Amino acid sequence: RMLRLVLIFSVLLSLHVFSYAQLCATHNFASNQVFGSCNDLPYLNSFLHWDYDQSDKTVKIAYRHRGVTSSNWVAWAINPNSRGMVGAQALVAFQKSDGTMRAYTAPIDSYQTQLQEGDLSFAVSDLSATYSGNEMVIFATLKLDNLSSIVNQVWQDGLLSSDSPVSHSTSGPNVQSVGTLDLISGEPGTRTVVINSKTKRRNIHGVLNAISWGIMIPFGTMIARYLKVFPTADPAWFYLHSTCQTSGYVIGVAGWATGLQLGSKSHGIQFTSHRIIGIILFSIATLQVLALLLRPKKNHKYRLYWNIYHHVLGYSITVLGIINIFKGFNILNPDEKWKTTYIGILVGLAFVAAFMEVYTWYVVVKRKKSSNQHKMQNEINGTAGYHGYGARAQDRV
């Protein structure tokens, strides 16, 4: 039995390892073309095959993009000057409405580009494209006289409108499909990335929002729900809750402001859902902060309705804040360690919340039993009041 388990485990492990092997290495082109190097690109189900002639500085490429339809365009590009979209020298392909393939070159000079045809900064020859089985392939030969063997590459896809490309998605894999490539070794390049002022603002925006909406606001919500079960914490719990929530709000507003600055300087780049959630968070958080100053007194007839309103807004901020933090991770695409760290913090908060929820119900049940016993004792003592030895008191919870 043990040998069978070991055998099954070994087979499953082998299949798992095989699934992560280079898919491009086993691909055979219909035209019987053979390329000496290939890479499985990390996003958009894409692959790059190439042969690089170092002495002639010529590279013959085949860019494959799977999972597309005849309503899609695909593109692969080299950016000679920087990482990213602007400045990229693109090869574009799509299937026209009459069924023929169109492949052409398109220099990209702005985020508002419609991929208009034009000459690139380097020579391109033998440009063609094929489409079969939901896979589009671009073939070309590039003359890279003024470029090193380490290049910045960008790849992309989008939809067509009347045989013309329209803007691609501005979230998820479509904003992550950039990188560097060593045409000699086939490995990612090791160029130093210069952090400009825009990148710094993006990082500041992400950090401020992660601390405020992602950590301090959920922590403040936990304080409001659980700390008041401790008799010695009243009214200290309220001040701790209000301080945490107000501080989170102030930091969140600072993060929101940096986001507005980024948006004003990034024409053509829109993260609609992230922006809408941010506006909603700012609005309802402002109402929550004002509620701390304008709440009715405990014995006011509308206090119950205010409590319901305040709690609903509080939980809404917590949930929306966490959702938007993960949307921000998808946009900024930081090192995996930052996302892992944040998930670890959330797991820790969830564990504490689960423990405190159990303890809170324990305290509630215990206090209810004590209150019932006290009430029964008062009723017993109240019967003595009819003989002049005591008066019946009203119960208070």
N, C-alpha and C positions, 0 to 999 in steps of 0.2 A: 504493500500500500504506500509506503514511504517513497519507493522508487517511482511509482506512478505519479505521485504528487510532484516529485522533483522533475520528472519528464514533462509534465503539463506546464509547470512553472517555467522551465527552460524554453519550451515552445512559445509560450505567451511572451516571454522576454525577448526572444528572437524576433517575433512579429512586431513587437513594440519598437525595437531598435531599427528594424527594416523600414518601418513607417516613417522614421525620421531621416532616412538616407536621402541623398540628393535625387530628387525625382527627375531633374533635367538630364542626369547622366544616362538614363535608360531610354531617352526619347530618340526615336528614329524619324527623320524628316521624310515627307513624301517625295521630295525631290532628290533623295539620297545624298543630300549635303551632309558633311561631317565637320564638326567644330571641335577644336582641341580643348576648349575650356567652357565651363558653364557654371551658373549660379542660380539657386532657387531664391528669388527675391522675397523678402519677408512679408510683403503686403500685396493685396490685389491679385493674388493667384497668378503671379507672373514669373517668367524665367528669361534669363539672358544667356545666349550662346555666342562665343566669339573665337576668332583667331587673330592674334596680334603679331604683326611683322615689326619687330623692334627696330631693325635697320632702316626700314622704309617709313616707319611711323604710320602704318596703315592698319586699320582694324576692320575685319569683316564680321558683321554681327547678324544675329537672328533673335529678335525679341518676340517671345510668345506670351500671349495673354489669354488665359482660359476663363470659361464661365461667362462669356459675353454673347450678345445676340446681334442680329443685323441692325438693331436700333442703337448700337453703341459705337463710339469711336475709341481708339486706344492710341497711346503715344509713349515714346521713350525718348529721352533727351540727355544731352551732356551740357552741363553749365560750366563754361570755361573759367568763370571769375569767382563764383561763390556757390554755396549750397542753396538749394531752393528753386523756386519756379522762375522768378524774374531773372532774365539774362540767359535762360536755358535755350539751347538750340535743338529743336524737337523734330522727330520723325513721326508723322501722323498717318493713321490709316483708318478707313471705314468702308463699309459696303454701301454703295449707292442704291437708290430705289429701283434702278433697272437691273440690279444684281451684279454689276461689275464692281471691282475693287478700286479704290482711289488711295494712293500713297503719295505724300508730298512732304516738303520741309516747311517748318514754320518757326521763325525766331520769336521768342516771347519777351516782350519789353514791359509788360504791366500785368497786374492781376485781372484787369478787365479784358484780357485778350480773348478773341474768338477764333484763335488758331488760324489766322490768315496766312496764306501761302507766301513764302519769301525765301530769299537766299540765306544760308547759314554762314557763320564766320569761318567754317572750314568746308572743304569740298566733299560732296556726297555723290556717289555713283552706284549703279546697279540697284536702285531703290524700287522695291516691289512689295506686295502684300498678298496674303491668302487668307481665306476664311473657310473653315470646315469643322464640323462637330463642335460648335460653340467655342472654337479657339481661333484667334486672330494672330497672325504672324507677320512681322515686318522684317524684311531682308534689306541690307544696305552695306556698302563699303565706305568707310570714313577715312579721310586723309587728315591726320592730326599733327601737322607739322609743328605748330607752335604750342603744343600741349605736352605735358609729361605723361608718363604711363599711369599715374594715379589721377582719376577723373571723378568729378561730381556727377552723379547720375540721378535722374528724376524719371518716374514712370507714372502713368495716369490713365484713367478712363472716364467716360461721360456719355451723355445721351446725344442723339441727333435730332435736329428739327429741320425738315425740308432739305436733307442732304448737307446740312451745315452743323458743325459741332456747337454745343451749348456748354455753359459753365459746368464744371464737375462739382461734386459735393465738397463742402468745406468742413467736414468733420470726419473723425474716425480714420480708417486706412488711407483715405484720399489726401490727408494732410501729413501722413507719416511715410509716404512712399518716396523718400529721398535717401541718399547715402553716397558713400564714396566707393570706388572700385579700383583695385590695382590690376591693370590689364596683363601684367606679367605673371604675378603670383596667383591672381584670382581671389585674393583676400581683400577685405575692406581696408581702405587707406588709413593712415595714421596722422593725417594732417591736424595741426592745431586749430581748434575752433575759436575764433575771435568772438568774444561776448560783447556785442554792441549795446547801446543804450536801450534799444527796443527790447532786446533779449532780457536785459536787467529788469525792465519794467514788467515784462511777462512773468519773470521769476518772483518779483516782489508781489505782484497781483496774486499769483498762485499761493505763496506762503501766507499772506495776510488772510486770504479767504479760507485756507485750510485751518488756520488757527482759530479764526472767529466762527464762521458758519459751521465748520467741520468738527471743532473740538469744544470750544468754550460754550457755544449755545447748547449742544447736547448735554454738557456737564451741568450747566445752569438749570436745564429742564429736570435733570435727575435730582438736583438739590431741592428744587421746588416740590417734587413729588415725595421724596423719601426722608429728607433730613428732619422734617417737622414731626416725625413719629417719635423723636427723642424729646422728652419733656424739657430737658435742660437746654435744648437748642432754640427754644422759642423765647424772644423773637430773633435770636441770632441767625436762624436759618433764612429768614426773610432778607436780612441785609446781605448775607452771603450770596443768596440767589440773585438779588437785584444788582449787586456789584458785578457778579460774573456775567449776567445777561447784558448789562449796560456796557461793560468793557468789551464784550464780544461784539456788541452792536457798533461801538465806535471803531474798532479795528476792522469790522466788516465794511463799514462805510468807507474807510480809507482804501480797502481793497477794491470796493466797487468803483471808487473814483479813479484808481489806476486803470481799471478795466475800461472806463469811459475814455480815458486818454489814449489807450491802446486802440480802441475802436476808431477814434477820430484820426489816427495816424496810419490806419491799415485799410485804406479804401479798397473795396472789392472783396475783402475777407469778412465773412459773416458767419457767426455761430449762433443761429437764431434761437434755438431752444435754450442754450446756455445763457444768452442775454435776457430772454423773457423770464426765466426762473430767477435770475439776478434782480430784475426789476420788481418781481413779486416779493422776493425776500426783503428787499429794502423797504418796500411799502408796508408790509405787515409787521416787520420788525420795528418800524417807526411807531406804528399803532401800539405795539407791545410796550415800548419804552414810555410812551405817553400814558398808557394804562396804569403804570406804576405810580404816576402822579395824580391821576384823575379817578382812581377806583373808588367806589362808594364804600361807606363804612360797613363793618360786619353786620350790624343790625338793620341795615337799610333793606327795604323791601325788594329792591332790584339786585341785591348782592348775588343771589343765586344765579341769575341770568348773566351777570358780569363774569362770574367764575367760569361758567360754561364757555362764554365767548373767549375769555383769556386763555383757558386751557386748549381750546381748539386751535387758536392762533399759535400757541406755543409749540404744540406737537407738529403743526404744519410747517413751521420754520425749521424744526429739527429734521424732519423727513426731507423737505426740499433742499435744505443746506447740504445734507449728505449726498443726495442725488447730484447736485450741481458740482460738488467736489470731484466726483468720479467723472463727470463730463469734462471738467477741467483737466483731469489726468489724461483723458483721451485726446484733448486738444494740444496740451503742452508736450505730451509724450516724454516725461522725465525718465531717469533711471528707474528700473523696476523696484529698487530698494525703497524709494520714497512712497510708492503706492503700497508696498508690503508693510512698511512702517505704519502708515495710516490705517490700513486694515487691521493691524495688530492693536492699535489704539482703540478702534471701534469694537473689536472683540473683547478687549479688556473692559470697556464701558458697559458692553452688553452683559458680561459676566457679573459685574457689580450690580447692574440694574436687576438681573434675575434674582440674585441673592437678596437684594433689598426688597424686591416685590414679595418674596416669600416671607421675609421678616415683617414687612408692613402688615400683611394679612394676619400673621401670627399676633402682632400687637393689637390689631383691630378686634380680632376675636376675643383676645384676653380682656381687653377693655370693655367689650360688650358684656362678657360674663360678669366682670366686676361691677359694671353698672347695674345689671339685673339683680345681683345680690344686694347691692346698696339700696336699690328700689324696694326690694322685698323687706329689708331691714327697716326702711322708713315707714312702710305700710304697717309693720308690726308695732313700731314705736308710735305710729299715729293712732292706733286703737287705744293706747294709754292716755292719749290726750283728752279723750272723752271723760276721764276720771280726774282731769285737772293736773296731770303730771307731765304733760307735754303737748306740743302742737305739731301738726303734720306739715312737713316742709315740702316745697316743690322740687322735683328732680331737675337737674341740669346736666346736659351731656356736653 
